Amino acid sequence: MKIPKEQRRYCKYCRKYTVQKVKKVKNKPRRKQAMSQRRHLRKLAGYGSFPAKKPKGRGKPTTKLDFRYICKECGKQNIIGKGFRIKKVEMV
């Protein structure tokens, strides 16, 4: 997939259309202090087994990517939509 390095998009901070730079970001690791993550780690500790069966077969063939749009006027970042799976990204 080819994506232009700069796009003219709406900036919600400037409240107008501006030229924005595109930045490719991978998803960050989970928060260690989230309640569900603490519950999961507590289950893993000790002699207990894994809380769920491990999936068989191969993993996902692609990684999820986020596109951040950085406004050239105010310098703020916008994330539009959720991350999506894609194999190849080329900034043109």
N, C-alpha and C positions, 0 to 999 in steps of 0.2 A: 504494500500500500504506500503510495507516495503522498506526502503531506507537505504543503509549503511551509517554509521557516517562519514567514510573517503572514498574518492574515488581518483583514479589516473586520473587526468584530465589535459587538456592543460591550462596553465596560459599565458594569452596574455601579461602580464607584464614581466615575466621571459623568455618568448618565448621558453618554453619547458614543458614537461609533469612532473607534480609534484603531491605529495599527498596533497589533499585538504579536509578540514573539511566542512561538510554540516551544514548549519544553517537554520532553518525554521523561516520565517518572515511573519507576516500578512500585508496586505496593509495598508498604512498610510492614515490619513484623507486628504481631499482636501485642497489645498492652499487657504487661505482666500483672498489673493491679486490677484488671477487670474481674468482676465477680465470677463470671463463667470460666475465665482462664484460671483463677485460683482454685475453683472447684475441680477443674480438670487436672491440675498439677497435684492436688491433694489425693485424687483418685490414683494417680500414677505412682505416688510415693509408697514405700513399704513393699509388702509381698503380694499385693493385689495384681490383678491382670489389667490389660489395657481396657478402658471403659467400653470401647466398641470394636467390632471386628475390623481388622485392617483390610482395605479393599484389595482384591486380587487383580492381577493384570497390570498393564502399564499405567503410568500416571498421565496427567494431562500433557499433550504435546506442545502447548503454548503457554506463555505467561500472560498475566493480566497487566495492561498498561494504563496509565493515567496520562492525559494530556493537560498540561497547565498552560494557560494563556497569560502572559505577563504584559500588562499595559505599558506602552512606551511613555505615556504622559505622567501617570501617577505611580507607576511601578508596582501596583498591586497585582496579585495572582488570582485568576479565576479558574475553577475546575468546572467544566461543563459535562454533566452526565457522570455515570459511574465508569469505572475501568472496564475495558473490554479485551477479549482474547484476540491476539493477532500474532502471526508468526514473524513477519518481516515488516519493518517500518523504515522508510527512507525519507529523510528530510530533503526537500528539493529547493 
